[in-house]
Amino acid sequence: MPKPDKQAFHRMVFIPGSEFVMGSETKSRLISPLKRVRVAPFYMDIYPVTNADYASVVPDWDFDPKRPNYPAVGLSRDEILRYCAGKGKRLPTEEEWERAARGDKDRRRFPWGDTFSAKKCNCRKALFLIMGKLAPVDAFPGGQSPCGCYDMVGNVWEWTSSSPEPDLFILKGGSYTSPSEQHLTISARLIEHKNFVNMNFGFRCCMSAD
């Protein structure tokens, strides 16, 4: 596997290894269970992988030239893993994703704190009655996580490497179609088959620091 190039590091943030509490007390298949975990130090992409990012590894990637800074969506898991390998990176685990979204100092519900704000993420607006649309990955600077990551909730659900059952994988973060605050908390998750492709599913990469 190739090492990440110098430019890739400029769009990543270093996250120290630490112990933290992830998940929620809510008992649901679609909520990460409450538990104390420790993650090793790692690097996380500041933004979801964009169309321009993806085209840098897969030149024949067909996307709207007016949207280079929008999340790359509609990809199969094999296509996503191809990109990760080309960058010398990997998908984060669910634990790493929550560490990047929440930090390790408190149990905040959203990357910016405990109070929901539709102005800090790309979600359904107008009391969630109006369907939204994709936005550039840097469109909501007020929604950054304590680690400096954008779009940890809203815009696109993000694939992780965590697999609760064979061929099923966890996605985190909600999307622009998410209908309520519950689906946009850090603890919320989806579980989908590895071959499932959706236009509101994206991803970001990480890399172990050791």
Buried (B, 14 or more C-beta within 10 A) or exposed (E): EEEBEEEBEEBBBEBEEBEBBBBBEBEEEEBBEBEEBEBEEBBBBBBBBBBBBBBBBBEEBEBEEEBBBBBBBEBEBEBBBBBBEBBBBBBBBBBBBBBBBBBBEEBBBBBBEEEBBBEBBBBBEEEBEEEBEBBBBEBBEEBBBBBEBBBBBBBBBBBBBBBEEEEEBBBBBBBBBBEEBBBBBBBBBBBBEBEBEBEBBBBBBBBEEE
